[in-house]
């Protein structure tokens, strides 16, 4: 960065001493001049034209110490950023990953947040291409779907069926709609029973929603009654019964929070690549401070009480599955304890 004296000289070179501004105005001029001097490179029109200057490939960890921030650029259509020294901290065996399109710079389709390395399992959304890529790259890893994204998908389907207004204004209708993906909490050997029960109790308007869930997540019954067709998303991805019993994560909200921090820092959709890299480094600096607070013995923030209470009730319901005489009541119990994504 230029010395303050250099910037002041540039700002005042054409101003007489009698016309020199006050200190406040000088500070504004300094900031403006620094912005001029630090002006980002022009935006490339294609990835073939992309040349990332050195100052955008490093991270200023602390005064006098820099480290690599651009970790991968062998192909320009894929860039990986991260603090190099933090790779050693990424020791968790579970990946929480999430993709977003809103904050991707021009020339790039999507931004993916990966929260750790060398996983045994991966939590992700229900994007078919991403699931396929993860299984190709990590064939021995268990891929698990995020319940929050499953609920968002169901809400989108309700919108396609023109049922969102009814869902938002009719509490009993909303509860019955939520019973459809409450099937996620049913043991695998009781899925047929759950589907048959809902077919009997759901209003006719919700039968297309039930058919959508069966086609995509369970598999439609074969015409001859011998087994089911392969669904788009197999049950090992979305079923939560065992996960809940073992008190494992059901969502990848860690990654969602990382997206929100980045989007807040950017303040715009589809920023330039240079603004995007600056925002990544700013968010990383915030994570550095948070990490040091944990090292200093401070506790991480707790989950909100209403969510802790809902988790406790869901766990109790799942543990008591065998005691429910009607699976419909079990599904109603689960549906009372979660909200669908907005």
C-alpha positions, 0 to 999 in steps of 0.5 A: 500500500502507498505511504500516506505522504505519497497519497497526500502528495498526489491529492494536493499536487494541484492545490495551492497552500491557501486552498488546502482543505481541512483534515476531514476533507483531506481524509476523504481525498486520501481514501478516494485516491487510494481507491484510484490507486488500488483500482481492480483489473478490468473484468475478463470477458471469458475464462480464457482471458482471465489472469489473476494478479498476484495480490488476489492470490494471497491472504494477509494472515497478520502483519508481515505474514502472507500465505497462499489463498488461491489453492487451485487454478489448473483449469480456469473454469474452476477456482478454489480459494482458502487459507492454506494453513487452515487445511490442517484444521479441517480434520472433521470426517463430515463435509457440509457442502452447499452450492449457491448461484446468487453470488457467483461472479460472471463467467462462473456458474456456482459457488460451493462452500466446503467446510472440511477435507478428507471426509467419511460422509458428505451433507449436501442439497438435492442437486443431481449433478452435485450428488453425481460429482461427489460420488464419482470423486469420493466413491467410498464416502456416504452422501447424505441429503439435507432435510432443510433442502428437502423441505424447500424442494417440497415447498417448490412443488406446492408452488407448482401445484398452486397450493402455497396460499392454502398452505400458508392460510390453512393450518390443518392443510399445512400439517398434512402437507408436512406429513409427506416429507415426515416420511423421512423419519420412518424406518425403511421397512415401513415406507410402504405402510406410510405411503398407503396411510397417507394416501387414505388421509390426505385431501385429494389436492395433496395426492399429486404431492405424495406422488411426487415424493414417491416417484423421486424419493421412494420409487413408483411400484412396478405395474406387476407389483414386484418391487419398485422402480429406482427413484432419483434419490435413493433412501440412503440419502434422505432417510433420517430414522437412523440419523435421528436415533444416533443424534447426527446432523440432519441439515447442512446449515453450517454451509448455509450460514457461510453463504449468508456471511459471504452474501452480507459481505458482498452486498450485491448479487453476481459481483466481479471476481475481484470483489468476490475474492476481496469478500472471501478474504474479509470473511476469512478474517472474521473466521480467524477472529472467531477461531481465536475466541474459541482458542481463548476458551469462549463457547460457540453460540448455542442453537436457539432454544426453540430448535433445541426443544423441537429436536428433543421432541423429534428424538422422543417421537422417533424413539417411540416409533414402535409404540404408535398404533397408527403410523399416521399419528407418528407422521403428524407428530413429526410434522408438528415439529419442523417448519418448511424452508421459505 
